[in-house]
Structure formats: C-alpha cells, structure tokens
Amino acid sequence: MTFLHSFQPGGVERVALRLAGAWAEAGCAVTAVMGRRDGPLVQAMVGRFTIERAGEAYLALRSGLVEAV
C-alpha cells in the first residue's frame, strides 16, 4: 500500500507509482490510496493496481479542517 495526494507529475509521485507498478508486476497485491484521483499520470496506472480514494478524515486533515494532535 502506498499513499499519494494525486497523480500529478511530481518526483515523489513518479517514484511511488513506479514502485507500485513494479510490485504489481512481481505479483504483489498493491493499493494506492489517493487524496485525489486526477492528474496526468492516472492513465498509465489504470488497471495496473487498485486505486482507492482516501476517506473523509484524511481529506479534512489535508485541507486543514482538522488540527493534528
């Protein structure tokens, strides 16, 4: 499982998605938990592994609606 904010073409996103793709090709069950499911890199990843959207708690924390304790 890996966590990413979006499929935007940043360095961290590229590395994490490359790793997830390699794990999936090696036969591992891979899930990418995303804050957003949009961006130019999404087309290359569809069908390679499971893509889930993060829950409301994550989204509230990410947007600053919830204070981290």
Buried (B, 14 or more C-beta within 10 A) or exposed (E): EBEBBBBBEBEEBEEBBEEBBEBBEEEEEBBBBBBBBEBEBBEEBEEBBEBEEBEEEBBEBEEEEEEEE
